[in-house]
Amino acid sequence: MENFQLSHQKPSKVSEYIAYKITQTLKFLLNIFYGSKYAKRAVILETIAAVPGMVAGMFNHLKALRRMRDDQGWVRELLDEAENERMHLMIFLDIAKPTWIERTLVLLGQGVFLVVYSFLYLVSSKTAHRVVGYFEEEACKSYSEYLEKIDQGVVENTAAPSIAINYYQLDSNAKLRDVILRIREDEAAHRDRNHEFADSFESGTLPAHQQ
């Protein structure tokens, strides 16, 4: 876990450049508002990150019903991803304790992203998954920065929230750093998986379902 490596899938097609540009735009806007406020920035990150899995799961569920075919495990995996991101959000709500104004902005942002991502998924599912892959790349970078600030003493390594201890089955004396490590590990898995999903649309083969 400590030997974590950041990775980036360099865009090579127009759709991938579009996906990467969307991600960079979201990152730019996020940094304007929350820059070095890592916990509050994580709230926004996870609010947005919780949307794609649910949207993709719903559309793939409907497609499987419409075509009367097995979904090859996509629906369950995508919904599990959405649930995992939702738990990340619950953890950071406990850590950041946003004001009601910030919560309202989060809800508005989530609503806008829900509409945009749903439209994108209908137009190009491949690009939509690529966006998530790039988005998770940025999440891994953000959490790596968060860990660096904790190690440098800039951010206090407080006790882990009980919700995180229960979810990750951590020791009762676990710290914030332990939680961030686990969350970053989750994001890396979502990064790799969504890039695989995007690749599968191009190759015409479904990625194997992770049991």
Secondary structure, DSSP 4 states (H G I P E B T S, - for coil): -TT---------SHHHHHHHHHHHHHHHHHHHHHTT-HHHHHHHHHHHHHHHHHHHHHHHHHHHHHHT---TTHHHHHHHHHHHHHHHHHHHHHHH---HHHHHHHHHHHHHHHHHHHHHHHH-HHHHHHHHHHHHHHHHHHHHHHHHHHHHTSS--PBPPHHHHHHHT--TT-BHHHHHHHHHHHHHHHHHHHHHHHHHHHHT-PPPPP-
